[in-house]
């Protein structure tokens, strides 16, 4: 009887299977003779003993045939498959697919595999179920068609999906996105696809990947559903860290209608945040109601040959690390600025290069930049700074801007025409590669730098800072052009300082020897070099500055090494300041000529300075064709308080010839016993003493 039951089940299952696709009709009754025969055999066989176990009956059910659109994901259904007893496995496979199709089954060993038809036609899929000994098969047909109207998208993409070029008409969108969507799986957009987005609707790529890769002759378009009305859609917002994210040969138009949170509210056609990654290549972003591209806490994996046109805000907004991804082949037209760099810092180990942007495009710096790694700036690059913003090269950083004569690197104010200043460049790095060559720095010095005291300057050299400054121009600073305290200028050649509000240069004594004759000065608050209170402990030559430029001495100077003064040099001293030649290795060799005298005089009309005071016993101490004017304003201790223009004690040595001492507030020369000086009053010495308040010369025997 068990065999009878098994055979009956088989017959009934086959009848049912036949009914699945055809519904009940006369063909069903073709099975009735078989049924009657089975029953008859069963009855007969019941009379005999059968020791074998009955076979398990399997029934594969591949589901109903269906019609879908090309590009629409298909989920098959084998859940109605059954076995008379026990379990079984699923095995799906294509028995036939259209030519040129590359469709693949996903999860082919489950009850509900999927695939995406990529061309028109019939896809024949066969299901086999097996228990290891027996099997049964069934087949389902999926017909893929191309629609004739845009496909509406309003649901999140949670399964791998391909948007295909559905419609032949290039003016008709293939897809119409009517509400903001999340991409939580792989979304592939084929070449030639056009997608329309409604007002403020955006695409957020979160856990999946966006693969929008057109070709040079078959581009992808993502745009507003109302371009004519210039209505903006939201844009593409990427937080997915999948490095496959790519937008290539794609036109993104009329986006940035909705603000997104990047730590600040910003509108952008494409936005990267929260470690979002993107390759952006050969694409155009235009007519955004904000930024074209905005990257904060995200990463441009690749960036090349893009276009940014007619965007309401900046074409690109990035931090200083991502700014190095912008290439020179990317073009900019009619944006507010090309590349904004907001407040940020580079990380140790970075090797960043800022390229010369295409055309006349500029970097727009809207926040303070901290250089903690290598930063190289290509010739021709231009940077415009928002008010009071600065670049700081930290002790871990390096800045190199080494340009050619016809490709100057420019650092300036974004609103120079309105008299708005940026803060300037601060160097704290001792890296020997720090260099500014053929660079223009203008309209800096908006606020004070701290050097132990407040100073405004365009170029600030701080403790341990080191720089080579060559063939460069610093102009229109609101304070100093360059101010160096405790740093090092390792090369200084042929620079220009023009129209700075304060002194062109402020530095300490050891750096004054770096200033060359080829550097020029004009229109500055002080045309020349200020030397503030400091000690010279390195041998140096202080040159005759170009043109009418002078040294301005704003603090007492102590000379503890050999100092040579070139003929023609002029020094103007602030009130009561002195030049002290120390017994600790100091010497002063100032030898001019009849036509190129060396002059030491006062800086303030109506006020005097202290004078030159020798305690050095060096035979290098010489004054020849020198003028010392308006000194003697402050007393010098020479066993008693003495006012004098030139003094010597403590074994001092001096040879003085062809020189003039005039208008001293006390003596012309006061030389104590135990010191050595030539007969400065003799005809042979040819010195001149005029209008000194006390005796012209006092030499103690």
NORMOBEL-V597030 format. One record per pair of residues at least 6 apart in sequence whose ideal C-beta (glycine too) atoms are under 6 Angstrom apart, sorted by the first residue. I is the first residue (numbers start at 1). J is the second residue. Records with the same first field share a line. If there is no record, write none. Layout:
I=J, J
This chain:
1=46
2=54
3=50, 54
4=42
6=54
7=38
9=57, 84
10=57
11=35, 38
13=59
15=31
56=83, 84, 85, 86
57=84
58=83, 129, 134, 136
59=82, 136
60=81, 127, 129, 136, 137, 138
61=80, 81, 138
62=78, 127, 138, 139, 140
63=77, 140
65=140, 141
66=142
67=143
68=74, 144
69=147
70=117, 120, 144, 146, 164
71=162, 163, 164
73=114, 116, 159, 161
74=115, 142
75=112, 114
76=113
77=112
78=90, 111, 127
79=111
81=129
86=131
88=129, 130, 131
89=130
90=109, 111
91=128
92=105, 108, 113, 127
93=126
94=125
95=124, 126
96=124
97=123
98=119, 121
100=119
101=118, 119
103=115, 117, 118
105=113, 115
106=113, 114
107=113
116=162
117=123, 144
120=144, 146
122=141, 143
123=142
124=141
125=140
126=137, 139
127=138
128=135, 137
129=136
146=166
147=166
150=173, 175, 176
151=175
152=176, 178
153=175, 177
154=178, 179
156=181, 182
157=183, 185, 187
158=184, 185
159=185
160=185, 186
161=187
162=188
163=175, 189, 193
164=190
165=190, 192, 193
166=174
167=174
173=194, 196
174=193, 194
175=195
176=196
177=197, 201
178=198
180=201, 202
181=203
182=204, 206
183=205, 208
184=206, 207, 208
185=208
186=208, 209
187=210
188=211
189=212, 220
191=214, 215, 218
192=218
193=220
194=221
195=222
196=225
197=233
198=225
199=231
200=234, 257, 258
201=233, 234
202=234, 235, 237, 258
203=236
204=237
205=238, 240
206=239, 240
209=242, 244, 245
210=245
211=246
212=220, 247, 250
213=246, 248
214=220, 249, 250
215=249
219=249, 251
220=250
221=251
222=252
223=253, 254
224=231, 233, 254
227=254
232=254, 256, 257, 289
233=255, 257
234=257, 258
235=255, 256, 268, 269
236=270
237=260, 271
238=272, 276, 278
239=273, 274, 276
240=276
241=275, 277
243=277, 301
245=277, 278
246=279
247=280, 283
248=281, 282
249=282
250=283
251=284
252=269, 285
253=286, 287
254=287
255=269, 288
256=267, 268, 269, 288, 289, 290
257=289
259=265, 267
260=271
262=273, 296
263=296
266=294
267=289, 290
268=290, 291, 294
269=285, 288, 292
270=293
271=294
272=278, 295, 298
273=296, 297, 298
274=297
276=298
277=299, 301
279=301, 302
280=303, 306
281=304
282=305
283=306
284=307
285=292, 308
286=309, 310
287=310
288=311
289=312
290=312, 313
291=313, 314, 317
292=308, 311, 315
293=316
294=317
295=318, 322
300=322, 325
303=325
304=327
305=329
306=330
307=331
308=315, 332, 335
309=333
310=334
311=335
313=336
314=336, 337, 340
315=332, 335, 338
316=339
317=340
319=344
320=341, 344, 346, 369
321=346
323=341
324=352, 353
326=339
328=355, 356, 358
331=358
332=338, 361
337=364
338=357, 361, 362
339=363
340=364, 366
341=363, 365
342=366, 367
343=367, 368
345=370, 372
346=352, 371, 372, 373
348=372, 373, 396
350=373
351=374
352=375
353=376
354=377, 381
355=378
356=378, 380, 381
362=382, 384
363=383
364=384
365=383, 385, 389
366=386
368=389, 390
369=391
370=392
371=393, 397, 399
372=394, 396, 397
374=398
375=399
376=400
377=401, 409
379=403, 404, 407
380=407
381=409
382=410
383=411
384=412, 414
385=413, 422
386=414
387=420
388=423, 446, 447
389=422
390=423, 424
391=425
392=426
393=399, 427, 429
394=428
395=428, 429
397=429
398=429, 431, 433
399=434
400=433, 435
401=409, 436, 439
402=435, 437
403=409, 438
408=438, 440
409=439
410=440
411=441
412=442, 443
413=420, 421, 422, 443
416=443
421=443, 445, 446, 478
422=444, 446
423=446, 447
424=444, 445, 457, 458, 460
425=459
426=460
427=461, 465, 467
428=462, 465
430=464, 466
434=466, 467
435=468
436=469, 472
437=470, 471
438=471
439=472
440=473
441=458, 474
442=475, 476
443=476
444=458, 477
445=456, 457, 458, 477, 478, 479
448=454, 456
449=455, 460
451=485
455=483
456=478, 479
457=479, 480, 483
458=474, 477, 481
459=482
460=483
461=484, 487
463=486
465=487
466=488, 490
467=489
468=490, 491
469=492, 495
470=491, 493
471=494
472=495
473=496
474=481, 497
475=498, 499
476=499
477=500
478=501
479=501, 502
480=502, 503, 506
481=497, 500, 504
482=505
483=506
484=507, 511
489=511, 514
492=514
493=516
494=518
495=519
496=520
497=504, 521, 524
498=522, 523
499=523
500=524
501=525
502=525
503=526, 530
504=521, 524
505=529
506=530
508=534
509=531, 534, 536, 557
510=536, 538
512=531, 542
513=540, 541
515=529
517=543
520=546
521=527, 528, 549
526=552
527=549
528=545, 549, 550, 551
529=551
530=552, 554
531=551, 553
532=554, 555
533=555, 556
535=558, 560
536=559, 561, 563
537=560, 561
538=561
539=561, 562
540=563
541=564
542=565
543=566
544=566, 568, 569
550=570, 572
551=571
552=572, 603
553=571, 573, 577
554=574
556=577, 578
557=579
558=580, 582
559=581, 586
560=582, 584, 585, 586
561=585
562=587
563=588
564=589
565=590, 598
567=592, 593, 596
568=596
569=598
570=599
571=600
572=601, 603
573=603, 609
574=603
575=604, 607
576=610, 633, 634
577=609
578=610, 613
579=612
580=613
581=588, 614, 616
583=615, 616, 650
586=616
587=616, 618, 620, 621
588=621
589=620, 622
590=598, 623, 626
591=622, 624
592=598, 625
593=625
597=625, 627
598=626
599=627
600=628
601=629, 630
602=608, 609, 630
608=630, 633, 665
609=631, 633
610=634
611=631, 632, 644, 645
612=646
613=636, 647
614=648, 652, 654
615=650, 652
617=651, 653
619=653
621=653, 654
622=655
623=656, 659
624=657, 658
625=658
626=659
627=660
628=645, 661
629=662, 663
630=663
631=645, 664
632=643, 644, 645, 664, 665, 666
633=665
635=641, 643
636=642, 647
638=649, 672
642=670
643=665, 666
644=666, 667, 670
645=661, 664, 668
646=669
647=670
648=654, 671, 675
649=672
651=674
652=675
653=676
654=677
655=678
656=680
657=685
658=686
659=687
660=688
661=668, 689
662=690, 691
663=691
664=692
665=693
666=693, 694
667=694, 695, 698
668=689, 692, 696, 697
669=697
670=698
671=677, 699
672=700
673=700
679=685
680=687
681=697
689=696
